[in-house]
Amino acid sequence: MEITERPQRSREQRRSDVLGRLERETDIWVASADTEGLPCLVALWFVWDGEAVWLATRPANPTGRNLRENGRTRLAFGDTRDVVLIDGVVETYDARGVPPAAAEAFREKTGWDPRADRAAYAFFRVRPRAVQAWCEQHELPKRHLMRDGIWLV
């Protein structure tokens, strides 16, 4: 199989591409770790509100515990030829405390309202602190689009 190199995108184009994916994608990979460093990686539905990624999962499962206890996560999209990594800080909300606009946006995008589920679910707001994006090796040198919560472009 021949691999062809895509034209290099500007940082501005990469930021636009990342924001587009946050709007249109339904699933995102969520990496977390417990207090002893045992990693956990799952795909979850999400919604982007323009400032943060909102996730929902059961608070007692490993991902829910890790997000709540550590307050940090790495989110990822895609395949190895179109990578987006988002490092973020996490705030936890129970079904009664989640901002109604966030829960409703989650319901509208996914078709599922965790607040109405018989099982207990928590919502997790992930505020990006760092964002990297690249397609193939030639975009690696300028992959950092956000640092310390501030867009570089």
N, C-alpha and C positions, 0 to 999 in steps of 0.2 A: 504494500500500500504506500503510495506516495503522499508525503505530508507537504502541503504548501503553506508558506508563511503568509499570514494576513498582513496588510499594510499596518504600520504602527499608528496607533491612535494618539491624539494629544491628550493631555491630562483632562482638559475640559470635556472632550468627548467621552473619556472613561467615566468621569463623574456623571455625565448625562446618562450613560449606559447603566451605571449602577443604580441611579435613581429610577430609571425605567424598569429595571428588574425588580426593584423593591415594590413598585406599583403593580406589576403584572404577574409576578411569580406567586405561587400558592404555598410552596414548600421551601423550607430552609433547613440546612443542617445546623444542629445545635450541639456544640461541644461544651462539656462541663467536667468538673472533677470533684470528688468528695474531699473531705478534710485531710485524708491521707494520700491524696494525689491519684486515686484510681479514676481513670478517664471513663467518660460515657459519651456516646455520640448517637444522636437520633435525629430523624427528620420530623419537623413539626409544621403545622399550618401557622401562618403568621399574617399580620397586617402592618403596614407602614403608615404612620400618621403624619409624615412630613418631618418629624423630629426623632422618632423612636420606633423600634420594632416591638410589636405586641405579640406574645406567645401565650398559649394556654396549655396546661398539662396538669395532671393530678399532683397535688403537693406532696404526697407520700411516696411517689415513685422516685427512682434515682435522679432523674433530671430535675424534677421539682425540688427535691431536697438540696441538690447541688447548687442550683440557681439561688435558692433562698439563703443557704448557709454561706456560700462564698461570694455572692454578689457580683460575679464576673462570668462572662461567657465569650466564646468565639463562635460566630455565625459564618456560614459559607454557602455559596451557590455553586452549582454547576459542575462542569467536568474539568479535566486537567488542561484543557486548551482555552478556557474562558473562566478565569478564577476571580471570585470576589470573596474577600475575607473581611469581616467586621468584628472588631474587638469592642466589647461594651460592658457597661456597668448595669446591674440588674436591680430593679425594685419589684417587690412582690405585693400583689393585691389579692385578697380573697374575693369571692363572687359578690359579696355585699359591698366591698370597698372599691372595686374597680370603677374608674370614671365611666359613666354611662356611654359617653361618646366612643370610647375605645372599645367597649364590649359590643356596642351596636355595629361599629365598623367591622369588627371581627366576624360578627354574625352575617353581615351583608356580603363580605368577601367569601367566606367559607361555607355559608349555608348552615352553620352550626352555632348554637348559643350555649357555651359551657355553663352559663348560669342556670339554665333550665334542665341540665342533665341530673339524673338521680345520684350519680357519684359526685364527690366533691372535686372541684377544679379550682386552680388558682390561675391568675393572670400574671404575666411577667413583662414589665416594660424594660427594654434594652436600649439604653442610650449609647449611641456609637461614640467611642473615644479614638478609634483608629480604623481607617478603611484602606485596604489595598485592592487593586484590580489590575489584572494583566491577561493578555492573550498571547501565549507563547513567550519564549525566552527573550526575544528582542524588546519586549515591554517591561521586563523586570527592573531595569535601572530606575524607572520613574513610576513605580507601582504604588507608592504612598500618596494617597489622595487626602487623607485626614490624619492629623496627629493631635493628641490632647483635646479632642472634641472640636477642633477647628479645621474646616476645609482648607486645603492648601491651594485650591484652584476655585 
